[in-house]
């Protein structure tokens, strides 16, 4: 019944947005395009939206997901809150030291110790040092600026920081470089539930780039998780990724099991900036020297506990006599609220919506990175950016995730390939002409020159 009903809901969601979808008439395979926009399209907080009033079906969804295991879930919640308290205290003391760093050589030659691997899995975030040399990374940045300046009159960006650019020569080089593909293969091996072919064939998911200037306060993106919001509960396959949490056994949840994720629908509402592909890790390649407080990434390093908390949060309410209390929370199926969630938006967290996370203490800065370092974080990791860039130089990155070969992603990559050939934005991103008319936009030969057949395969050729 759950599957049938949720599939029906999925159909309603799709039909509700159908009128806003249009198809381009171009000389290649037609593809569904999204409305024009920028990175603010993904987040209610950046778009100035207030909390959505969700339909009554979300109240019924809560009951179906939890009701049979109510007592176990309540007991599990109580244990979780105690575990979070300990984790938050650790984050207060250790801060950026909680995030492990490994060398590119150790990662790709199998020299990581079991202890280091466990730390990476527990924290959900890791810095890979020296994927590119500093001089190579700085040259990529210089080439990017040249591409932007050559097309400055038609390049779109968000408040001067995040550029709607996907197909610059330097991005093509970074994604297709054999060292980047090698690092991605090694990171994929941390996951279970995938075949050897899937983990040994990374796909190149095209994303934006950021060039954040010193003193910037505009890109104040708060704690959030990408890959959908309501979809994690609404899509039955996506919800099944969190079965152990939803049945009252959060300790048994394995964040690195991919077998359900490869079939999950992560973008039920075709939102501008919603992600339809399965990214094991999100990540960025640093093009600058950037440390804590200098416009860098902030993450919650309590991967299992934090995920269990925000998955269970919609089902619990504080005591009515003291709504501000962090104690005495009970299961509550009486509302349609999924705090921080909205149809067609990313999942956001705040002290108001997710108080037990104590985000002001549990969010830690990434350690200092140098040009050529590759920083990645698990697809369920709560992350944010420094609200103010207090550094003395730009904080520039290419967003490059880790994407395995699976049917869901192969279908996406084929659509992305058509976008690449025309210069349009990739399927997951706001639409428009994109870089169709940009000078210096590379073609298929540039991919082959960078990484040979492996790079071409990663891009769907």
QUIBELHU-V415375 format. One line per field, one symbol per residue. ss: DSSP state (~ for helix, > for strand, _ for the rest). psi: psi as a letter, one per 40 degrees, with the letter a starting at -180 (. if undefined). burial: + if it has 16 or more other ideal C-beta (glycine too) atoms within 10 Angstrom, else -. Layout:
BEGIN
ss->???
psi->???
burial->???
END
This chain:
BEGIN
ss->_~~~~~~~~~~~~~~~~~~~_>>________>>_____~~~~_~~~~_________~~~~~~~~~~~~~~~~~~~~~~~~~~~~~~~~~~~~~~~~~~_>>>>~~~~~_____~~~~~~~~~~_>>>>>____~~~~~~~~~~~~~~~~~______>>___>>_____~~~~~~~~_~~~~~~~~~~~___>___~~~~___>_____>>>>___________>>_____~~~~_~~~~~__~~~~___~~~____>___~~~_________________>>>>>>___>___>__>>>>__~~~~~~~~~~~~~>>____________>>_______________>>______~~~_~~~~>>>___>____>>>>>____>>>___>_____>>>>>__>>___~~~~~~~~~~~~~~~~_____________________~~~~~~~~~~~~~~~___
psi->ddddddddddddddddeddehihigieahiihiiiiaadeddhdddefiihihiiddddddddddddefdddddddddddddddddddddddddbeeehiiiiddddeefehiddddddddddeiihhhfdiiddddddddddddddddefdeehiihfedhhghdfidddddddehdddddddddddeeiieiidddeegiihhhaaihghihehedfghahihaficdddddhddddedfdddeefgddehhefhedddeeihegdefiheiheihhdiiiihheihhaheffaihihegdddddddededeeiiihdegdeieifiihheeiehgheiiheiihiiidddgdedfdedehiiiihiiheihhiiieehhiaihdhheaeiighihhhihhihidddddddddddddddeeiiideiiaaebfdehiehiadddddddeaddddddee.
burial->-----+--++--+----------+------+-++-+++++++++++-----+-+---+--++-+++------++-++--++-++--++--+---++-+++-+-+--++---+---+--++++++++++++++-+-++++++-++--++--+---++++--+++++++++++++++++-+++++++++++++--+---++-+++++++++++++--+-++-++++++++++++++++++++++-+++++++--+-+--+-+++++++++++++++++++++++++++++++++-+++++++++++++++++++++++++----------+-+-+--++++++++++++++---+++++++--++++++++++++++++++++++++++++-+--+++++++++++++-++--++-++++++++++++++++++-++--+--++----+--++--+++++++-
END
